[in-house]
């Protein structure tokens, strides 16, 4: 943790300690796991009783707590107060009730104040949503790929570039599924440690298309071949029936 991150955390802890509604506060996220760096934000899980939850969130948004000064702040999912300071230090306060807190993985938390007992680590269980999530990913990839003639026919090269970026993003999601990376571990600003050297090299080698027909076709082809090469074996591993009819119809459509 850098000096700036520690100073931000100290300020947050002091503000929370002064609020009698706060039962406990815990460092969470990458810094708590020992995986943070100088570019990490400061994540804190805050436990308050159910009757106090809405008021605490309102007070954060209204600036009623002695939190660090921010130039931007907002509520994420109605439970996380996220702020950016004038020096562009970032913090997130995730508010939970005691009952919700018991479902947290205690191994990923570090106590800052309040109650001493951390929730026990949750045993790793099977990812019961993997097959359904993977199936949705396959169908969405083929659907977006099949829309590419619309952009090419209209000569909407900028829209075509956006489509290529969508396909590339789905390819990244596929590789993370292949590696069994839990959804909760997929940080928005971290990929290096979640991909193999070969996967990372293949993604880095993908062409960034210029806004013209030939470049867009080449980029789509590279992404589609890589996606299918990884998706079909993974379908077998997950016991997912491959959508032969949709793939065939999409390929015929693209050839025409």
C-alpha positions in Angstrom: 0.0 0.0 0.0 1.4 3.4 -1.0 1.5 6.3 1.4 -1.4 8.0 -0.4 -3.5 4.8 -0.2 -2.7 4.5 3.5 -3.6 8.1 4.1 -6.9 7.7 2.2 -7.7 4.5 4.2 -6.9 6.3 7.5 -9.2 9.1 6.6 -12.0 6.6 5.7 -11.5 4.6 9.0 -11.6 7.8 11.1 -14.9 8.9 9.4 -16.5 5.5 9.9 -15.3 5.1 13.5 -17.0 8.4 14.3 -20.4 7.1 13.1 -22.1 5.0 15.8 -24.2 3.2 13.2 -21.1 1.4 11.9 -20.8 -2.0 13.5 -17.5 -2.9 11.7 -15.4 -2.0 8.7 -13.1 -4.2 6.7 -10.5 -3.7 4.1 -11.5 -5.7 1.0 -10.6 -5.9 -2.6 -7.1 -6.4 -4.0 -5.3 -4.5 -1.2 -6.8 -6.8 1.4 -5.8 -9.9 -0.7 -2.2 -8.7 -1.0 -2.7 -8.4 -4.8 -3.0 -4.6 -4.9 -0.5 -2.1 -6.4 0.0 1.6 -6.7 -3.0 1.9 -9.1 -5.5 0.0 -6.9 -8.5 1.8 -5.4 -9.2 1.4 -1.7 -12.2 -0.9 -1.0 -13.9 -1.0 2.4 -16.8 -3.2 3.4 -19.0 -1.4 6.0 -21.4 -3.4 8.2 -24.5 -1.5 9.5 -27.8 -2.7 10.8 -30.7 -3.0 8.4 -32.6 0.0 9.7 -29.5 2.2 9.3 -28.6 1.1 5.8 -30.6 3.6 3.7 -29.7 6.5 6.0 -26.0 5.8 5.8 -26.1 5.7 2.1 -28.0 8.9 1.9 -25.5 10.6 4.3 -22.6 9.5 2.1 -24.3 10.9 -1.0 -25.2 14.1 0.8 -21.7 14.7 2.2 -23.0 14.4 5.7 -20.2 12.1 6.8 -16.6 13.2 7.3 -15.4 11.3 4.3 -12.5 12.5 2.1 -13.4 15.4 -0.3 -14.4 14.2 -3.7 -14.7 15.7 -7.1 -16.9 12.9 -8.2 -19.0 10.3 -6.4 -22.0 8.1 -7.1 -23.9 5.1 -5.8 -23.2 1.8 -7.5 -25.9 -0.9 -7.4 -27.5 1.1 -4.7 -25.1 -0.2 -2.1 -21.6 1.0 -2.9 -20.6 4.6 -2.4 -17.7 5.3 -4.9 -15.6 8.4 -4.8 -12.7 10.1 -6.6 -10.7 12.7 -4.7 -9.1 15.8 -6.2 -5.8 13.9 -6.4 -7.6 11.1 -8.3 -7.4 8.6 -5.5 -10.3 6.3 -5.6 -12.3 4.5 -2.9 -15.4 2.3 -2.6 -17.5 1.8 0.5 -19.7 -1.3 0.2 -22.5 -1.3 2.8 -23.8 -4.6 4.0 -26.2 -5.8 6.8 -24.8 -8.3 9.3 -26.8 -11.0 7.7 -25.3 -10.2 4.3 -21.8 -9.9 5.8 -21.9 -13.5 7.0 -21.9 -14.6 3.3 -18.6 -12.9 2.6 -15.4 -14.7 2.3 -13.5 -13.9 5.5 -10.2 -14.8 3.9 -10.5 -11.8 1.6 -11.1 -9.3 4.4 -8.9 -7.4 6.9 -10.5 -5.9 10.0 -10.2 -2.2 10.3 -12.6 -1.5 13.2 -15.5 -2.8 15.2 -16.4 -6.4 15.7 -13.4 -8.7 15.8 -14.7 -11.9 14.3 -14.4 -12.2 10.5 -16.8 -14.4 8.6 -15.3 -17.9 7.9 -13.8 -18.5 4.5 -16.4 -19.9 2.1 -15.5 -23.3 0.6 -15.0 -23.2 -3.1 -18.0 -24.8 -4.8 -18.9 -25.7 -8.4 -19.8 -22.9 -10.7 -23.4 -23.9 -11.3 -24.0 -21.0 -13.7 -21.0 -21.7 -16.0 -22.9 -23.8 -18.6 -25.8 -21.3 -18.9 -23.4 -18.3 -19.0 -21.3 -20.0 -21.6 -24.3 -20.9 -23.8 -25.4 -17.2 -23.7 -21.9 -16.1 -24.7 -21.9 -18.5 -27.7 -25.2 -17.3 -29.0 -24.4 -13.6 -28.5 -21.1 -14.0 -30.3 -22.7 -15.6 -33.3 -25.5 -13.0 -33.3 -23.1 -10.0 -33.3 -20.9 -11.7 -35.9 -23.9 -12.2 -38.1 -24.8 -8.5 -37.9 -21.5 -7.5 -39.6 -22.9 -7.5 -43.1 -25.3 -4.7 -42.0 -22.3 -2.4 -41.2 -20.5 -3.4 -44.4 -23.5 -3.1 -46.6 -24.2 0.4 -45.2 -20.5 1.3 -45.2 -20.9 2.1 -41.5 -17.2 1.6 -40.8 -17.3 3.3 -37.4 -20.1 1.0 -36.3 -18.2 -1.9 -37.7 -15.2 -1.0 -35.5 -17.6 -1.0 -32.5 -18.8 -4.4 -33.5 -15.3 -5.8 -33.7 -14.6 -4.5 -30.2 -17.8 -6.3 -28.9 -16.5 -9.5 -30.5 -13.1 -9.0 -28.9 -14.6 -8.4 -25.5 -16.6 -11.7 -25.8 -13.4 -13.5 -26.8 -11.8 -12.3 -23.6 -14.8 -13.4 -21.6 -14.6 -16.8 -23.3 -10.9 -17.2 -22.3 -11.7 -16.3 -18.7 -14.4 -18.9 -18.7 -11.9 -21.4 -20.2 -9.6 -20.7 -17.3 -12.3 -21.0 -14.7 -11.9 -17.5 -13.4 -14.7 -16.7 -11.0 -16.9 -13.7 -12.0 -16.0 -11.9 -8.7 -12.3 -12.2 -9.5 -12.6 -10.5 -12.9 -11.3 -7.0 -12.1 -12.2 -4.3 -14.7 -8.6 -3.2 -14.9 -6.7 -6.5 -14.6 -6.3 -9.3 -17.1 -2.6 -10.2 -17.2 -2.7 -12.6 -14.2 -6.0 -14.2 -15.4 -4.8 -15.3 -18.8 -2.1 -17.7 -19.9 0.9 -16.5 -21.8 -0.4 -18.1 -24.9 -3.9 -16.5 -24.5 -2.4 -13.1 -23.9 -0.1 -13.3 -26.9 -3.0 -14.4 -29.1 -5.1 -11.4 -28.0 -2.3 -9.0 -28.3 -1.7 -10.2 -31.9 -5.2 -9.4 -33.0 -5.3 -6.6 -35.5 -6.8 -3.3 -34.6 -9.0 -2.6 -37.6 -8.9 0.7 -39.6 -12.3 2.0 -40.6 -12.6 0.2 -43.9 -14.1 -2.9 -45.3 -11.0 -5.0 -45.8 -9.6 -4.2 -42.3 -12.9 -5.0 -40.6 -13.3 -8.3 -42.4 -9.8 -9.3 -41.5 -10.2 -8.5 -37.8 -13.6 -10.3 -37.6 -12.0 -13.3 -39.2 -9.1 -13.5 -36.8 -11.4 -13.1 -33.8 -14.0 -15.6 -35.0 -11.4 -18.3 -35.7 -9.8 -17.8 -32.3 -13.2 -17.8 -30.5 -14.4 -21.0 -32.2 -11.1 -22.8 -31.6 -11.5 -22.3 -27.9 -15.3 -22.4 -27.6 -15.9 -25.8 -29.1 -13.6 -27.8 -26.8 -15.0 -25.8 -23.8 -18.5 -26.8 -24.8 -17.5 -30.4 -24.6 -16.0 -29.9 -21.1 -19.1 -28.2 -19.8 -21.5 -30.6 -21.5 -23.1 -27.8 -23.6 -24.7 -28.7 -26.9 -23.1 -26.8 -29.7 -25.6 -24.7 -31.7 -24.8 -26.3 -35.0 -27.9 -24.8 -36.7 -27.2 -21.3 -35.7 -23.5 -21.5 -36.5 -24.3 -23.0 -39.9 -26.8 -20.3 -40.7 -24.5 -17.6 -39.6 -21.6 -18.9 -41.7 -23.9 -19.2 -44.8 -25.1 -15.7 -44.2 -21.6 -14.3 -44.0 -20.5 -16.2 -47.2 -23.5 -14.7 -49.1 
